[in-house]
Amino acid sequence: MTSKELREAFRSKFDVVGIIKTKTYLDEARKINPSIENVDYETMVVLGLSYPKRIFKHTDTHLVPSFYTFGEDYHQVLKKRIDDVMVNIDYKYISGVDNHPHNERLAAVLSKVGYFGKNQLIINKDYGTYMFLGIVFIDLALDETFILDIDDDCGTCRKCITACPTEALYDGGYDMKRCISFYNQEKKALTDDEIDANYSLFGCDICQMVCPKNINKGIKIHPEFELTGKEMVSIIDMFELSQKEFKTKYDNMSYLWKGKTILLRNALLVMLRQKNLKYMNEIEKTITEDKPKWFNDTALKVLNRLKKI
C-alpha cells in the first residue's frame, strides 16, 4: 500500500489527514515526556474531523454544556470512522481519540494538520479550532509522508488571553489548573473564585469564541453531529434521575464521560450565577452521606449563597 492510497482512504472519512513517521513523533514527544510509551508501528496518521459551532442559552429549567459535546460522543464517532477505514486495510493498528497516553496536539503540529495557538488549541486553516483530533499508529512502512502546508500563526493577537476570565492563558503559557474547562471536569471541591467564574454545565468555549481564526468557521456538520435533542440538560433530571436512568436518557453524549455528579455540581454553579431559586429544596436533598465530599462541600457553599439572595 502506498502513502497516497492510505491518505485517500482516510480522506473518505476525515476532513484533514496528515501522515508522519512514528519515530518523528516519538523523538519529539520524548523531549516533553521521556517516559512516553513506545510504539513499534512505523507509521502515524493524524486526523481531524470538524464540528459545528452552535450556541444555546441556559434557561431556568435546562442548562447547556460546551458546544463541542453536541451530537454523538465524538470519541465513539472518530473511533468508528477509523475502524471503518482500517477494516479494508490489512495491517495491525492502534487508534486513539483523546483518552490515551500520546500527545495529539504535538502530532498535529508535526504533521501540520494545524498550528498550536495561544489558546492551547490546534488551529487549522479551514476549520479553525472547531476540529476533533484522532491518531492511528499502523504497522506499515510507507514510501513517503504527507505533511500539510501551514503558513500561519497567532502573530501578535492576544484576544484569547484577554478574554480568559480566570487568566489561565498568559503570554507564553497556560495554567491548566486555572482553566474553567479543566476544573469543571475535576472531581474536587471548588473554591469561591472557581465557583464564580464557571458559567457552563461542562467545558468552556470562550477562547474559541473570541478567536479571529474561527470567523466563518464551524459551519460544516457531519451526520453524527446533527442535533439530538439532548444538547440542553434538564435540571430536574439531574436531581431526580438515578445515575443509570440519567445515562440511559442522555446516552451517547460526550459530556457524560465524567458522570452525572460532575454535571449536577456544575449545574449548581450555573444556578447560582442565574440567581435561580426554583430548586432550593432539591439542592438541600442532594447533600447526603452517600455523595462524595467534594460534591457536598461545593453544594453547601452554593446553597448558603443562594439563601442570601
N, C-alpha and C positions, 0 to 999 in steps of 0.2 A: 504493500500500500504506500502511495506517495503522500507527502505532506499536503499537497494540493487536494487530493481526494479526501484526506482526513478533515481538512478545513471545510471543504464543501459539505461534507456530511454534517458537521456541527452547525454550519451556517443555515441548514434547513430547519434548525430548531432554536437557534440563538441569534440575537441581534449583533453581537460583537464576538469575534473569535481571534485569539492570539495563540501562537504555538512557540514554545521555547524549550530548550533542553532542561531536563530536571536538574542537572548539575549546575547550570547557571543560576537557577533559583536557590538551590541548597547552599551554594557558595556565598550568596548574598544573605540568605536567611541566617546563616551561622554567624555572621558578623553582628547580628542583632541578638540572636539566641543560640549560643554554641551547642546547646543540648537538643536542638531540633531533631526530631526523629528522622532516620534515614529512609529514603525511598529507592528501591532498586530499579524501578521502571525508568527508562531513558527519556521519555517524552512527557511534557507537561502542557496541557491545553487549558487556557484561561478564558472563561466565558462570561459574557454579560447579557442579561435579559432585562429589557426596560420595563418599567411600571409607570402607571399614570399618576399625575397629581390631581387629587380630588379633595375638596375642602368641605367638611361638615362642621356644624357648630353644636356645642353642647346644648341640651335643653334641661329643664328641671326634672325630666324623667329618664333621659338617655344621655350617655356620655360617649366621647369619641377618642379612640386611640390614634396614634400616628398613622398617616395615610399609607405608609408602606405596608401596613398589615391588612389592607383591604383586599378582598378577593380570597382565593385559596391560599393556604400556607405556602409561602414561596420556597421554603426548604423542600417540601414534597414536590412542588411544581418543577423546580430545577433538577432535582434528582431523577424524576420520571423522564424528563426530556433528555437527560444524559443517558439514561438506560435505554431509551428508545433509539438513540443514535448507536450506542455500543452493541445492541442486540444483533446488528448486521456486520459488526467488525470483530473478527475472531482473534482478539488479543485480550490478555488479562488487563484489568484496570482497577483503579481505586478512585472514587469520586468524593468530593466534599463540598458542602454548602454551609458556611457559617460556623457550625459547631464541629470543629476539627482542630488539630494542632498546628496547621500550616497558616502562613501569612498571605491571605488572599490579596490584600492591597499591595503588598510588595510584588507578588506575581503579576498583578495588573499593571504596575508601573514598569516592570521588566519587559512585559510583552507589549507595552504601550496601548493596552486596552483603554487606559486613561492616565491622567497625571494625578499626583497626590495634592489635593487642595488644602488651603489653610483651615478649612472646616473639617479636616481629617478624613474626608471622603474622596473616593475616586471620581474624577470629573472627565467625562467623555465628550468629544466634540459634538456628537449627535444627540446624546441623551442626557447630558449634564450629569447630575448626581443621582438621577432617578433610574438606577440600574442595579439589579442584584448581581452578585458575583458568584461564580462557581469554579471549581478546579477539577481536572481529571489527570491522573498520572496513568500512562499507558505503557505496557511492556512492548514497546515498538521503537526501533531506531529509524529515524526519518532522514531523508536526503537534505532537507533544509528546514529552517524555522520560518515562522510568519510573525514578524514584529511590526505592529502597525505604525502609522505615521502620526506624530504629535508635534505640533509647533505652537505650544500654548502654555500658559501658566497663570497664576493668580495676579502676577505683577504687583502693583502697589495697593491693590484692593484690600480693604480691611472690613468689609461690611459684615461678614460673619462674626468677626472678633468683636466689633462694636455692638452687634445685636445680641450676643450671647448673654442672657440675664444673670448667669452665675459666674461669669468670667472664666469659664472652663477653657475657652480659647484665648490665646495670647500670642503676641508676635514671637514666632519661632517655636511654638509648642502647644501643648494640650494637657490639661489636668483632668484625667479621666474621672476622678472621684467627685469633681465638681459638676460634671455633665449630667443634666437632667435625665437624658436617655439612659445613662448608666445607673444612677442611683434610684430611679423609679422602677428599675427592674431588680434591684437588690433586696434580699430578704433581711432587712435591718430596720431598726427604729430610726426614724428620720429626725433631724434637727429642725428647729423652728425656721431657720433660713431655707432649708431644703423643702419644708412644707410650703412656705410662702412662694417659692419660685416655681413649684410644679404647677402646670396648667393642663396636663394631658393624662388620659387614662393609662397610657402606655407609650413610652418613647418620647421623642421631641422632633419637631420639624423646622425649628426656627432658622438654623444655619443653612438649610436647603432653601427655605422660602425667600431669604434675602439675597441669595447668590445670583449675581448677574449672569453667570453661565447657565442658569436654569430658565432664563427668559425664553418663552415659546418652546419649552421642553415639557416632558411629562404628558405627552398627547397620545402616544400610541398605547393601545390597550390589547393585550393578548387575551385569548378567550378565558384562561384561568383567572384573570384578574378583573373580570366583569364583576359588578357589584352583586352581592349575595343577599343583601338584607340584614346581614349580621355585622355591618360596619359600626353601627351605633349599638351600644350595650345597655340594656335595661338596668337601671339602678336597683329596682325591686328584685330582679333576677339574681343580682349579686348578693342580696341579703337573704333571699328565701330559698333559692335552689341549692341542693347539695352539690358537692364537687362533681359527682358523677352526672347529675342532671344538667348542671351548667355546661359540662364538657360535651354532653350529647347535643344540647340545643345550639351551642356555638362551635360545633365540630368543624375542624379543618381551618381554623383561623389562627394565624401565626401569633397573635397576642396571647394565646392560651399557653404558650410553652413554659411560662413561669408559674402557671396555676391561677386559680380564681382568687386566692387570698391576696396575692400581689395586686390584682385588679381592684379588689374591694378596698384595700388600703389606699390606693391611688384615687379611687372614687371619693373617698372621704376628703382628700385634699382638694379635689375639684369642687366638691360641695361647699367646703369652707370658703373657697375663692368666690363661689357664686352667692354665698350667704344663703344657701338653700337649707331651710329649717324643716322641710317636709318629712325628713327621715330620722328625726331625733330618737324616737323610740327604737327604731331598727338598729341605730348605731349603738345604743346602750346594750341591746341584746347580743351584739356581736362580741362584746368584751367578756370572754369566758375563759375558763381554765384550759379548755382544750385547744384554744388558739395559741399560736406561738407568741412569745414575749414581745418580739419586735413589732408584731401587729398590735397587740394590746397597748403597748406604750404609745405608739403613734395615734391609735384610735382615741385613747383617753385625752391626749393633748388636743386633738381636733374637737372632740365632744365638749371639753371645757371651754374652748374658744367659741364654739357655736352658741353655747349657753349665755355668753356675754353679749351676743349681738342683739 
